[in-house]
Amino acid sequence: MSSRRTDVARLGTSIPRRRWPAMTDPELRAQSFEIAWKYLDQSGLLTGEPNDSARFILNRIDRMMLRGERRRLLLSNAAIDAYRSRPVLVTLDA
């Protein structure tokens, strides 16, 4: 009985296998950006200079990743929300 208890205990301490390989930070960043960009583009919310919009979205994703966030959809959704609620400069053309 003692040996069986040891075998059962050993099962609980085994290292679990991953279902898929871990994503690298550059891959996670790129995929999160792509999701956010496609959504904003298809919904017609992308305005202004594309480089400025891309910089804004990537900045939001980068800040969250620096805090430890690694969930792709949470990163992209937070970037979308931030982009939608960002202050927009309005120019008056005379």
C-alpha positions in Angstrom: 0.0 0.0 0.0 2.9 2.3 0.7 4.3 1.9 -2.8 0.9 2.6 -4.4 0.6 5.8 -2.4 4.0 6.9 -3.6 3.0 6.2 -7.2 -0.1 8.3 -6.9 1.8 11.1 -5.3 4.3 11.1 -8.1 1.6 11.6 -10.7 0.6 14.9 -9.1 4.1 16.3 -9.3 4.7 15.6 -12.9 5.4 18.5 -15.2 2.3 19.2 -17.4 2.8 19.2 -21.1 1.7 22.3 -23.1 -0.9 21.9 -25.8 0.9 24.3 -28.0 4.3 26.0 -27.9 4.5 29.2 -25.9 4.2 32.4 -28.0 7.1 34.8 -28.0 6.6 38.4 -27.1 7.1 39.7 -30.6 4.6 37.2 -31.9 2.1 38.1 -29.2 2.6 41.8 -29.9 2.2 41.4 -33.7 -0.9 39.2 -33.4 -2.6 41.6 -30.9 -1.8 44.5 -33.1 -3.2 42.8 -36.2 -6.5 41.9 -34.4 -6.9 45.5 -33.2 -5.9 47.1 -36.6 -8.2 44.8 -38.6 -11.2 45.5 -36.3 -10.6 49.3 -36.3 -10.1 49.4 -40.1 -13.1 47.2 -40.9 -15.3 49.3 -38.6 -14.2 52.5 -40.2 -12.8 53.9 -36.9 -9.2 54.4 -38.1 -8.7 58.1 -38.7 -5.8 60.3 -39.4 -2.3 59.3 -40.2 -1.8 55.5 -40.3 1.6 55.7 -38.6 0.2 57.7 -35.7 -2.7 55.3 -35.3 -0.3 52.3 -35.4 2.0 53.9 -32.9 -0.9 54.6 -30.5 -2.2 51.0 -30.7 1.3 49.5 -30.2 2.0 51.8 -27.3 -1.1 50.5 -25.5 -0.2 46.9 -26.2 3.4 47.5 -25.1 2.4 49.1 -21.8 0.2 46.2 -20.9 2.8 43.6 -21.9 5.3 45.4 -19.7 2.9 44.9 -16.8 2.8 41.2 -17.5 -0.3 40.8 -19.6 0.0 37.9 -22.1 -3.6 37.3 -23.2 -3.8 38.2 -26.9 -7.5 39.2 -27.0 -7.3 41.2 -23.9 -4.3 43.1 -25.3 -6.1 43.8 -28.6 -9.4 44.7 -27.0 -7.8 47.1 -24.6 -5.9 48.8 -27.5 -9.2 49.1 -29.4 -11.0 50.6 -26.4 -8.1 53.1 -25.8 -8.1 54.0 -29.5 -11.9 54.6 -29.6 -11.8 56.8 -26.5 -8.6 58.8 -27.3 -8.8 62.5 -27.6 -8.9 63.6 -31.3 -7.5 66.9 -32.4 -9.9 68.9 -34.5 -8.5 71.4 -37.0 -10.5 74.3 -38.2 -10.1 74.9 -41.9 -11.1 78.4 -42.9 
